[in-house]
Amino acid sequence: MSTMKYQVSLVDGTVVAETPEGGVEFYLKDGHFLPRLPKVIMTMTRGEKAELIVQPQYAFGEKGREAGSGFNSVPPDSVLHVNIELVSFKPVINVIGDSTVIKKILKEGEGTFTANEGANVTVSYTAMLEDGTVFEKRGIGETQPLKFVTDEEQVITGLDRAVATMKKGERAIISIHPDYAFGNVEVRQELAMVPPGSKVVYDIEMMDFIKEKAPWELNNNEKIEVAGRKKEEGNLLFKSGKYQQAAKKYDKAADFVIEDGSFGDDEQKLAKSLRISCWLNGAACCLKLNEFPGAIKLCTQVLDVEFHNVKALYRRAQAYVETGDFLLADVDIKKALEVDPQNREVKVLKMKLKQLQANSDKKDAKLYENMFASKSKRLKVEKEEGEVVKLETDNVGDSAAPSDGGLIIDSR
């Protein structure tokens, strides 16, 4: 977003457009008064002044412009003289990519690093509705700043995603569509009620953040410790029915103990155990979320390491059953029962599969029966029609033969 001052005049000095004393704010993509203005602004620095001569084909051409929206009319084929000053330039970030979460930077932050996913952040903000009604304040006046961990769904999604792009000391205005705010429900906040379907605006400053360390920044013991902690956090989320968040926890945990050749023998056993456990738990989340291909993929990863893992065979069979791949499900069930013949869950799944196969066979039989019945009926009709045609042909032949009363008399 840019703030600029300008005066636009015709060759004879007639002023056709002029900004207020403080200038005017606009988005570059909008072009404001002149469609080509953004191209000029992109070449300017803050505080720079310039004088432009704009030829008709780059202004309003042979049609000109009618008066309106505070601008005077511009005659056809007019050359314009523009005196312009770029007062400020505030970067605007399309956070999600679909213009539902827009971040306008008011003050640049420090350095080059931003708060990533999993960072511990401390922010201050004033939250308001589009009409300016303030519904929450944190870190303003006597209120305490808000501390939270990004990508943990501790705040509304739009705020979470936008904060993860901020630098320390950065101040921004974040505009959030209802889909990424409070949705279509009425929510009571500290200072006011947020009506259903409300777009919300945050004037926010990043006071501080501590980035989550990447796996490569940790030693092996730290990797195992972090993976174990994230797995337990995933377990708590799973028990609470938050399967999507739990799946993300398990996925992140597995990333910390990925097999990269850095673990010693004892460490490798722990890392492998954690990795397999996270994959299996992730598969359980996928089954709960009806994401069956994901469950199959994770179970296959486990079976590539432990081909006899009963849980992996069982959960992959469950996914195959749901996708209608009964033959593959049957193979996994048989393998699981070879390893653990008394496994009750696998036996129950075997019975379910048997019933589904029987139902499927009945449907197939009925389908084929209808197909053959239809074909048989069609052949019968064709045969009967053939006999009728033959009969009619025979009758025609008989009628064409001369009869006693049908002799042709030569009149000569």
Buried (B, 14 or more C-beta within 10 A) or exposed (E): BBBBBBBBBBEEEEEBBBBEEEBBBBEBEEBBBBEEBBEBBEEBEEEEEBEBEBEBEBBBBEEBBEEEEEBBEBEEBBEBBBBBBBBEBBEBBEBBEEEBBBBBBBEEBEEEEBBBBBBBBBBBBBBBBEEEBBBBBBBBEEBEBBBBBBBBBEBBBBBBBBBBBBBBBBBBBBBBBBBBBBBEEEBEEEEBEBBEBBBBBBBBBBBEBEBBEEBEEBEBEEBBEBBBEBBEBBBEBBEEEBBEBBBBBBBBBBBBBEEEEBBEEEBBEBBBEBBBBBBBBBBBBBBBBEBBEBBBBBBEBBBEEEEEBBBBBBBBBBBBBBBEBBEBBBBBBEBBBEEBEEBEBBBEBBEBBEEBBEEEEEEEEEEEEEEEEEEEEEEEEEEEEEEEEEEEEEEEEEEEEEEEEEEEEEEE
